[in-house]
Amino acid sequence: MTETNDLLTKIESALDGSEPFESCLGLTIRHFGADSGTLHTRRGDLLELVASSANIPEGVLEKIRRIPIGKGMAGLAAERAEPVTTCNLQTDTTGDVRPGARATGLAGSICVPVFRGEEVVGALGIGNLAEREFTPEEIELLLETGRCIGSRSAG
């Protein structure tokens, strides 16, 4: 439980900083030992990219700057108001992963909705280069991280 409180305390502090979205994303990526991440906020029927890790290829960034609700992992997480996860982006056949996502080179990935109360105000995603199954505890902590960000962000 200390690890959970530690991350959420750091997120709360980062939200008061000059670059809150970038800081929160960086803290999240480091805490989960991820290789990459994105944070989107909701604007009507679109998710708009507000923070991303530096290692995402420009071609991918162009495609994810604005994501329709219901498209790709982030859009589906926002639409369903629940986590969307895959052990390996490169071989996923669920239909949840868009073909362009494979260009990231990531494998184990998860995207969770960002909530303000009951309202979905964004999406938070992290990924690993290796295959990865996220544990129920990790998923819950990532959801809590999203709630923390969502409670203080303009959605």
ZALOFI-320812 format. One record per residue (C-alpha): residue in one letter; residue number from 0; x, y, z. Coordinates in Angstrom, 3 decimals, always signed. Last residue first. Layout:
BEGIN
<r->A, k->NUM, px->X, py->Y, pz->Z>
...
This chain:
BEGIN
<r->G, k->154, px->-11.321, py->+18.026, pz->-19.066>
<r->A, k->153, px->-9.565, py->+20.653, pz->-16.975>
<r->S, k->152, px->-7.402, py->+18.571, pz->-14.686>
<r->R, k->151, px->-7.564, py->+18.154, pz->-10.919>
<r->S, k->150, px->-9.823, py->+15.153, pz->-10.422>
<r->G, k->149, px->-8.685, py->+13.657, pz->-13.713>
<r->I, k->148, px->-5.048, py->+13.296, pz->-12.643>
<r->C, k->147, px->-6.022, py->+11.554, pz->-9.391>
<r->R, k->146, px->-8.601, py->+9.423, pz->-11.180>
<r->G, k->145, px->-5.974, py->+8.408, pz->-13.748>
<r->T, k->144, px->-3.550, py->+7.419, pz->-10.998>
<r->E, k->143, px->-6.330, py->+5.444, pz->-9.320>
<r->L, k->142, px->-6.948, py->+3.610, pz->-12.616>
<r->L, k->141, px->-3.204, py->+2.888, pz->-12.884>
<r->L, k->140, px->-3.239, py->+1.602, pz->-9.308>
<r->E, k->139, px->-6.209, py->-0.658, pz->-10.080>
<r->I, k->138, px->-4.498, py->-2.038, pz->-13.183>
<r->E, k->137, px->-1.299, py->-2.681, pz->-11.246>
<r->E, k->136, px->-3.221, py->-4.524, pz->-8.526>
<r->P, k->135, px->-5.114, py->-6.613, pz->-11.105>
<r->T, k->134, px->-1.737, py->-7.562, pz->-12.593>
<r->F, k->133, px->-0.638, py->-6.243, pz->-15.991>
<r->E, k->132, px->+0.446, py->-8.961, pz->-18.415>
<r->R, k->131, px->+3.566, py->-7.979, pz->-20.285>
<r->E, k->130, px->+5.258, py->-8.810, pz->-23.563>
<r->A, k->129, px->+8.428, py->-6.774, pz->-23.986>
<r->L, k->128, px->+8.749, py->-3.253, pz->-25.397>
<r->N, k->127, px->+6.469, py->-2.020, pz->-22.641>
<r->G, k->126, px->+3.476, py->+0.265, pz->-22.782>
<r->I, k->125, px->+1.613, py->+2.937, pz->-20.880>
<r->G, k->124, px->-1.718, py->+4.631, pz->-21.530>
<r->L, k->123, px->-3.791, py->+7.277, pz->-19.782>
<r->A, k->122, px->-7.149, py->+8.320, pz->-21.231>
<r->G, k->121, px->-9.310, py->+11.400, pz->-20.798>
<r->V, k->120, px->-12.260, py->+13.096, pz->-19.127>
<r->V, k->119, px->-14.480, py->+10.064, pz->-18.467>
<r->E, k->118, px->-17.221, py->+11.251, pz->-16.106>
<r->E, k->117, px->-18.060, py->+9.289, pz->-12.933>
<r->G, k->116, px->-16.080, py->+11.599, pz->-10.629>
<r->R, k->115, px->-13.431, py->+13.065, pz->-12.879>
<r->F, k->114, px->-12.166, py->+9.923, pz->-14.583>
<r->V, k->113, px->-9.168, py->+9.089, pz->-16.757>
<r->P, k->112, px->-9.884, py->+5.926, pz->-18.710>
<r->V, k->111, px->-7.205, py->+3.266, pz->-18.749>
<r->C, k->110, px->-4.824, py->+2.179, pz->-21.498>
<r->I, k->109, px->-2.607, py->-0.862, pz->-21.226>
<r->S, k->108, px->+0.293, py->-2.206, pz->-23.235>
<r->G, k->107, px->+2.585, py->-5.247, pz->-23.425>
<r->A, k->106, px->+4.222, py->-5.198, pz->-26.890>
<r->L, k->105, px->+5.553, py->-1.868, pz->-28.073>
<r->G, k->104, px->+7.330, py->-1.310, pz->-31.389>
<r->T, k->103, px->+5.481, py->+1.992, pz->-31.744>
<r->A, k->102, px->+4.668, py->+1.134, pz->-35.374>
<r->R, k->101, px->+2.282, py->-1.552, pz->-34.088>
<r->A, k->100, px->-0.102, py->+1.190, pz->-33.061>
<r->G, k->99, px->-0.705, py->+2.006, pz->-36.723>
<r->P, k->98, px->-2.708, py->-1.218, pz->-37.168>
<r->R, k->97, px->-5.230, py->-0.149, pz->-34.495>
<r->V, k->96, px->-5.454, py->-2.378, pz->-31.420>
<r->D, k->95, px->-8.867, py->-3.295, pz->-29.993>
<r->G, k->94, px->-9.586, py->-5.696, pz->-32.870>
<r->T, k->93, px->-8.887, py->-8.656, pz->-30.613>
<r->T, k->92, px->-6.075, py->-10.025, pz->-32.808>
<r->D, k->91, px->-3.046, py->-8.756, pz->-30.885>
<r->T, k->90, px->+0.308, py->-9.915, pz->-32.315>
<r->Q, k->89, px->+2.381, py->-6.724, pz->-32.224>
<r->L, k->88, px->+0.465, py->-5.140, pz->-29.383>
<r->N, k->87, px->+1.481, py->-8.011, pz->-27.098>
<r->C, k->86, px->-0.051, py->-8.675, pz->-23.664>
<r->T, k->85, px->-2.954, py->-6.407, pz->-24.494>
<r->T, k->84, px->-4.991, py->-4.119, pz->-22.275>
<r->V, k->83, px->-8.085, py->-1.939, pz->-22.406>
<r->P, k->82, px->-9.144, py->-0.548, pz->-19.031>
<r->E, k->81, px->-12.724, py->+0.566, pz->-18.432>
<r->A, k->80, px->-14.979, py->+3.527, pz->-19.224>
<r->R, k->79, px->-16.076, py->+1.682, pz->-22.373>
<r->E, k->78, px->-15.814, py->+4.749, pz->-24.619>
<r->A, k->77, px->-12.722, py->+6.178, pz->-22.913>
<r->A, k->76, px->-10.908, py->+2.827, pz->-22.852>
<r->L, k->75, px->-11.998, py->+2.275, pz->-26.466>
<r->G, k->74, px->-10.582, py->+5.613, pz->-27.588>
<r->A, k->73, px->-7.297, py->+4.956, pz->-25.810>
<r->M, k->72, px->-6.957, py->+1.407, pz->-27.186>
<r->G, k->71, px->-7.829, py->+2.293, pz->-30.750>
<r->K, k->70, px->-11.033, py->+4.015, pz->-31.856>
<r->G, k->69, px->-14.151, py->+4.332, pz->-29.642>
<r->I, k->68, px->-13.805, py->+8.045, pz->-28.905>
<r->P, k->67, px->-12.034, py->+9.559, pz->-31.890>
<r->I, k->66, px->-8.296, py->+10.069, pz->-31.412>
<r->R, k->65, px->-6.543, py->+13.378, pz->-31.909>
<r->R, k->64, px->-2.770, py->+13.681, pz->-31.569>
<r->I, k->63, px->-2.586, py->+9.901, pz->-32.016>
<r->K, k->62, px->-1.934, py->+9.647, pz->-35.754>
<r->E, k->61, px->+0.631, py->+12.445, pz->-35.881>
<r->L, k->60, px->+2.360, py->+10.986, pz->-32.826>
<r->V, k->59, px->+2.705, py->+7.641, pz->-34.625>
<r->G, k->58, px->+4.506, py->+9.239, pz->-37.550>
<r->E, k->57, px->+6.675, py->+11.215, pz->-35.127>
<r->P, k->56, px->+7.894, py->+7.996, pz->-33.469>
<r->I, k->55, px->+7.201, py->+7.714, pz->-29.715>
<r->N, k->54, px->+10.450, py->+7.834, pz->-27.741>
<r->A, k->53, px->+9.906, py->+11.208, pz->-26.078>
<r->S, k->52, px->+7.039, py->+10.007, pz->-23.895>
<r->S, k->51, px->+3.717, py->+11.666, pz->-24.527>
<r->A, k->50, px->+1.627, py->+14.439, pz->-23.005>
<r->V, k->49, px->-1.495, py->+16.433, pz->-23.937>
<r->L, k->48, px->-2.840, py->+14.285, pz->-26.781>
<r->E, k->47, px->-6.444, py->+15.148, pz->-27.584>
<r->L, k->46, px->-9.232, py->+12.574, pz->-27.192>
<r->L, k->45, px->-12.190, py->+13.312, pz->-29.408>
<r->D, k->44, px->-15.990, py->+13.161, pz->-29.161>
<r->G, k->43, px->-16.228, py->+16.311, pz->-27.041>
<r->R, k->42, px->-12.729, py->+17.296, pz->-25.945>
<r->R, k->41, px->-11.336, py->+14.516, pz->-23.783>
<r->T, k->40, px->-7.803, py->+14.703, pz->-22.456>
<r->H, k->39, px->-5.036, py->+12.375, pz->-23.615>
<r->L, k->38, px->-1.980, py->+11.044, pz->-21.792>
<r->T, k->37, px->+0.587, py->+8.855, pz->-23.486>
<r->G, k->36, px->+3.258, py->+6.384, pz->-22.446>
<r->S, k->35, px->+6.464, py->+4.538, pz->-23.244>
<r->D, k->34, px->+8.993, py->+2.097, pz->-21.830>
<r->A, k->33, px->+7.134, py->+1.046, pz->-18.706>
<r->G, k->32, px->+8.704, py->+0.251, pz->-15.335>
<r->F, k->31, px->+5.361, py->+0.897, pz->-13.645>
<r->H, k->30, px->+6.677, py->+3.688, pz->-11.428>
<r->R, k->29, px->+8.809, py->+5.176, pz->-14.196>
<r->I, k->28, px->+5.979, py->+5.421, pz->-16.721>
<r->T, k->27, px->+3.623, py->+6.856, pz->-14.093>
<r->L, k->26, px->+6.089, py->+9.477, pz->-12.911>
<r->G, k->25, px->+6.756, py->+10.528, pz->-16.503>
<r->L, k->24, px->+3.039, py->+10.777, pz->-17.257>
<r->C, k->23, px->+2.412, py->+12.889, pz->-14.164>
<r->S, k->22, px->+5.295, py->+15.222, pz->-15.038>
<r->E, k->21, px->+4.203, py->+15.657, pz->-18.650>
<r->F, k->20, px->+0.624, py->+16.365, pz->-17.588>
<r->P, k->19, px->+1.584, py->+18.763, pz->-14.787>
<r->E, k->18, px->+4.061, py->+20.939, pz->-16.670>
<r->S, k->17, px->+4.465, py->+23.967, pz->-14.357>
<r->G, k->16, px->+3.865, py->+22.028, pz->-11.157>
<r->D, k->15, px->+0.779, py->+21.669, pz->-8.934>
<r->L, k->14, px->-0.296, py->+18.458, pz->-10.671>
<r->A, k->13, px->+3.173, py->+17.072, pz->-9.966>
<r->S, k->12, px->+2.502, py->+17.204, pz->-6.222>
<r->E, k->11, px->-0.687, py->+15.151, pz->-6.554>
<r->I, k->10, px->+1.129, py->+12.679, pz->-8.834>
<r->K, k->9, px->+3.929, py->+12.290, pz->-6.260>
<r->T, k->8, px->+1.378, py->+11.584, pz->-3.518>
<r->L, k->7, px->-0.376, py->+9.085, pz->-5.808>
<r->L, k->6, px->+2.890, py->+7.260, pz->-6.471>
<r->D, k->5, px->+3.861, py->+7.084, pz->-2.785>
<r->N, k->4, px->+0.364, py->+6.075, pz->-1.671>
<r->T, k->3, px->+0.407, py->+3.134, pz->-4.044>
<r->E, k->2, px->+3.938, py->+2.098, pz->-3.065>
<r->T, k->1, px->+2.955, py->+2.326, pz->+0.608>
<r->M, k->0, px->+0.000, py->+0.000, pz->+0.000>
